[in-house]
């Protein structure tokens, strides 16, 4: 009876270790890719805002804040009627 508990516990430990080793980095990579896309979009919007308005680069932070505000108010999924 004790031997079977040890093997079940050790088997669960190994399964959890393998699962977290394989799948957590994949989820992390997907999240990082999503964040990189959002950052790239924010940078592009801020750069376009500064170029179109002929403002100096000292307004970069304000342009990035405005771009973030606009992105947060836009409907990402029109069908679901949700904003992020």
Beta strands, then each sheet from edge to edge (+ up, - down):
end
